[in-house]
């Protein structure tokens, strides 16, 4: 028995030692950031904005791999199953905290390792110019008089754009026809062609179209107006208490060593400190947030508890 225990102790020490060596040498090869959404959405925009500068900071190539589908579950599952060595990481949004209560997941969300929050941005509710409303107040009046007539697109069932639409209906006493897409890019495409009346989505995907007059901004989902669109009101100005903000952050596979997590966090922090990165984020409607791993972990767990209660209280189900 003593020999067995000694053997186990030596084996454990060897594993710990190997892990420490791997962490000390990290990174030594290409890092892949999986984005569980189609190109064009907020997570994709931020990742591509930061990847090149992170590559310079870390001294290795940093590539972006879009794995959309199943409301971000496919891409997230790929990271949950990846080796905990820091070479495959996840860039996702706050939907990761609501998905556990809306879907049967093939992984344990709580086992993923929060690395850092990068940025936050409220949802924008925008409409096609041909829509029979040009303001949020007009939308609510129209929707109350015409239940299920106004259509709203989302980036997918369970995404914050979906939850934003659900909360809007509950707080305004309206019924909308909700159309789920496989990513915000597809939702925007149908909005621009006039196939749907309006869409919820993060600001970056809409800014250019707003400036070009191709869509009409109705409202911001967060508690405050955004710097890039100071004249666009918040939903809460009409419906007090409405406040939803999307955030974007990096996660590592379960069991990733703390030194690797810290190395990634420091790289992101330095990247966000570049003036051109910060200016671009603000221009696109984001707010930069360099959040330490422990603080980000608490934020994730707090929001998971919030969405668990929200889904239960509102009997929210995915059709």
C-alpha positions in Angstrom: 0.0 0.0 0.0 2.8 2.4 0.9 4.5 1.6 -2.5 1.2 2.3 -4.3 0.8 5.7 -2.5 4.4 6.6 -3.2 3.9 5.7 -6.9 0.7 7.8 -7.1 2.5 10.7 -5.4 5.4 10.6 -7.8 2.9 10.4 -10.8 1.0 13.4 -9.5 4.3 15.3 -9.0 5.3 14.5 -12.5 2.0 15.7 -13.9 2.2 18.9 -11.9 5.8 19.4 -13.1 4.9 18.9 -16.7 2.0 21.3 -16.4 4.3 23.9 -14.9 6.9 23.5 -17.7 4.2 23.8 -20.3 2.9 27.0 -18.7 6.4 28.4 -18.5 6.9 27.8 -22.2 3.5 29.2 -23.2 2.9 30.2 -25.9 5.2 28.4 -28.3 2.8 27.9 -31.3 -0.3 29.2 -32.9 -3.3 30.1 -30.7 -6.7 29.5 -32.1 -9.6 31.6 -30.9 -13.0 30.0 -31.6 -15.9 32.3 -32.2 -19.1 30.4 -31.9 -21.0 32.7 -34.2 -21.0 33.5 -37.9 -18.7 36.3 -39.2 -19.9 39.9 -38.8 -21.3 39.8 -35.2 -19.9 41.5 -32.2 -17.8 38.7 -31.0 -16.3 38.2 -34.4 -15.6 41.9 -34.9 -13.8 42.3 -31.6 -11.8 39.1 -32.0 -10.5 40.1 -35.5 -9.8 43.6 -34.2 -7.6 42.2 -31.5 -6.0 39.1 -32.9 -3.1 40.7 -34.8 -2.0 42.8 -31.9 -2.3 39.8 -29.5 -0.1 37.9 -31.9 2.6 40.6 -31.7 2.3 40.7 -27.9 2.5 36.9 -27.5 5.0 36.3 -30.2 3.0 33.6 -32.0 0.2 33.6 -34.6 -3.3 34.1 -33.3 -6.0 32.9 -35.7 -9.8 33.2 -35.6 -12.0 30.2 -36.3 -15.8 30.8 -36.6 -17.8 27.8 -35.5 -21.4 29.0 -35.6 -24.6 27.0 -34.9 -27.0 25.9 -32.2 -27.0 29.3 -30.5 -23.2 29.2 -30.0 -23.3 25.7 -28.4 -21.3 24.0 -31.2 -18.3 26.3 -31.0 -18.4 26.4 -27.2 -18.5 22.6 -27.0 -15.4 22.5 -29.2 -13.5 24.6 -26.6 -15.0 22.6 -23.7 -13.5 19.5 -25.2 -10.1 21.0 -26.2 -6.8 20.3 -24.4 -6.3 22.7 -21.4 -3.1 24.1 -22.8 -4.1 27.6 -23.9 -3.9 26.9 -27.6 -7.6 26.7 -28.2 -9.7 29.3 -26.5 -13.2 30.8 -26.8 -14.4 34.3 -27.5 -18.1 34.5 -26.8 -20.7 36.8 -25.4 -23.0 36.9 -22.4 -25.3 34.3 -23.9 -23.0 31.7 -22.3 -24.7 32.6 -19.0 -28.3 32.1 -20.2 -27.8 29.1 -22.4 -27.6 26.6 -19.5 -31.2 27.4 -18.6 -32.6 27.4 -22.1 -30.9 24.4 -23.7 -29.6 20.9 -22.8 -25.9 21.4 -23.1 -23.2 18.8 -23.9 -20.8 20.5 -21.5 -20.8 22.1 -18.0 -20.6 25.9 -18.5 -19.3 26.4 -15.0 -16.3 24.2 -15.8 -15.0 26.6 -18.5 -12.3 28.9 -17.2 -13.1 32.7 -17.4 -10.0 34.5 -18.6 -11.2 38.1 -19.1 -14.0 40.3 -20.2 -12.9 42.4 -23.2 -15.8 44.8 -23.9 -19.5 45.4 -23.4 -22.1 46.9 -25.7 -25.9 47.3 -25.4 -28.2 45.8 -28.0 -29.5 48.2 -30.6 -33.1 47.9 -31.8 -33.1 49.1 -35.4 -35.8 49.1 -38.1 -36.0 49.0 -41.8 -36.9 52.5 -43.2 -40.1 51.0 -44.7 -41.3 49.8 -41.3 -44.6 51.5 -40.1 -42.8 53.0 -37.1 -39.7 55.3 -36.7 -39.4 55.5 -32.9 -39.8 53.0 -30.0 -43.0 54.8 -28.9 -44.5 54.3 -32.4 -43.4 50.7 -32.4 -45.1 50.0 -29.1 -48.3 51.7 -30.2 -48.2 49.8 -33.5 -47.5 46.4 -31.9 -50.3 46.9 -29.3 -52.8 47.7 -32.1 -51.4 44.9 -34.4 -50.4 41.9 -32.4 -47.8 39.6 -34.2 -47.7 41.9 -37.2 -44.3 43.5 -36.5 -41.3 41.1 -37.0 -38.1 41.2 -35.1 -34.9 39.3 -36.0 -32.4 37.9 -33.5 -29.0 36.4 -33.7 -30.4 33.1 -32.6 -32.7 31.5 -30.0 -31.3 32.1 -26.5 -29.0 35.0 -27.6 -29.2 38.3 -25.8 -31.0 39.7 -28.9 -33.7 37.1 -28.3 -33.9 37.8 -24.6 -34.0 41.6 -25.4 -37.0 41.0 -27.6 -38.7 38.8 -25.1 -38.2 41.4 -22.3 -39.5 44.2 -24.6 -42.7 42.3 -25.3 -43.3 41.5 -21.6 -42.6 45.1 -20.4 -44.6 46.8 -23.2 -47.5 44.4 -23.3 -47.0 43.6 -27.0 -46.6 40.5 -29.2 -44.0 40.5 -31.9 -43.2 37.8 -34.5 -39.7 36.7 -33.5 -37.4 35.3 -36.3 -34.3 33.5 -35.1 -31.2 33.4 -37.4 -27.8 31.6 -37.2 -25.9 34.7 -36.3 -26.4 38.5 -36.4 -25.0 38.7 -40.0 -28.0 36.7 -41.4 -30.5 38.8 -39.3 -28.9 42.0 -40.6 -29.1 40.8 -44.2 -32.8 40.1 -44.0 -33.3 43.4 -42.3 -31.5 45.4 -45.0 -33.5 43.7 -47.7 -36.8 44.5 -45.8 -37.8 40.9 -45.1 -38.2 41.7 -41.4 -39.3 45.0 -39.9 -36.6 45.3 -37.3 -33.8 43.5 -35.5 -32.0 43.5 -32.1 -28.2 43.3 -32.4 -24.9 44.7 -31.0 -24.0 48.2 -32.1 -21.0 47.4 -34.3 -22.9 45.5 -36.8 -25.4 48.3 -37.4 -23.2 51.5 -37.1 -22.3 51.7 -40.8 -25.9 51.0 -41.9 -27.2 53.7 -39.5 -24.7 56.2 -40.9 -25.8 55.3 -44.5 -29.4 55.6 -43.7 -30.2 51.9 -44.4 -31.6 51.3 -41.0 -33.3 53.5 -38.4 -32.1 53.2 -34.8 -35.1 53.0 -32.4 -33.5 52.4 -29.0 -30.5 51.2 -27.0 -31.1 48.3 -24.6 -28.6 49.4 -21.9 -29.1 51.8 -19.0 -27.4 54.7 -20.7 -27.2 56.1 -24.2 -24.1 55.3 -26.1 -21.4 57.8 -27.1 -21.6 56.8 -30.8 -25.3 57.5 -30.9 -26.1 60.2 -28.4 -29.5 61.0 -29.8 -30.9 57.5 -29.7 -32.9 56.9 -26.5 -32.7 53.9 -24.2 -35.6 51.5 -24.0 -35.7 52.3 -20.3 -36.6 55.9 -21.0 -40.0 54.6 -22.3 -40.1 51.4 -20.2 -38.4 52.1 -16.8 -36.4 49.2 -15.5 -35.4 47.8 -18.9 -31.7 47.3 -19.0 -29.8 44.6 -20.9 -26.1 44.8 -22.0 -24.1 42.3 -23.9 -20.5 41.6 -22.9 -17.8 39.8 -24.7 -15.0 37.7 -23.1 -12.5 35.0 -23.4 -12.8 31.5 -21.8 -10.3 28.6 -21.7 -11.0 24.9 -21.6 -11.7 23.2 -18.2 -8.5 22.6 -16.2 -6.3 25.3 -18.0 -3.4 26.1 -15.6 -3.6 29.5 -13.8 -0.3 30.8 -15.3 -1.6 30.3 -18.8 -4.9 32.1 -17.9 -2.9 35.0 -16.4 -0.7 35.2 -19.5 -3.7 35.5 -21.8 -5.3 38.1 -19.5 -2.2 40.2 -19.5 -1.9 40.0 -23.3 -5.6 41.1 -23.7 -5.0 44.0 -21.2 -2.0 45.3 -23.1 -3.9 45.0 -26.4 -6.8 47.0 -25.1 -4.4 49.7 -24.0 -3.5 50.4 -27.6 -5.1 53.8 -28.4 -6.3 52.7 -31.9 -8.0 49.6 -30.4 -9.8 51.7 -27.7 -10.8 54.4 -30.3 -12.2 51.7 -32.7 -14.2 50.1 -29.9 -15.8 53.4 -28.9 -16.5 54.2 -32.6 -18.3 50.9 -33.1 -20.4 51.3 -29.9 -18.4 49.1 -27.5 -17.0 50.0 -24.1 -13.6 48.4 -23.4 -13.4 46.4 -20.2 -10.2 44.7 -19.1 -11.5 42.5 -16.3 -9.2 40.3 -14.2 -10.0 36.5 -14.2 -11.3 36.4 -10.6 -13.6 39.4 -11.2 -14.8 38.0 -14.6 -15.5 34.6 -12.9 -17.7 36.3 -10.4 -19.5 38.2 -13.1 -20.2 35.0 -15.0 -21.6 33.2 -12.0 -23.7 36.2 -10.9 -25.2 36.4 -14.4 -25.9 32.7 -14.6 -27.9 33.0 -11.4 -29.8 36.1 -12.8 -30.7 34.3 -16.0 -31.7 31.1 -14.2 -34.3 33.2 -12.3 -35.4 35.2 -15.3 -36.0 32.1 -17.4 -37.9 30.4 -14.6 -40.0 33.5 -13.6 -41.0 34.1 -17.2 -41.5 30.5 -18.2 -39.3 31.1 -21.1 -38.9 28.2 -23.5 -37.1 27.7 -26.8 -39.4 26.4 -29.4 
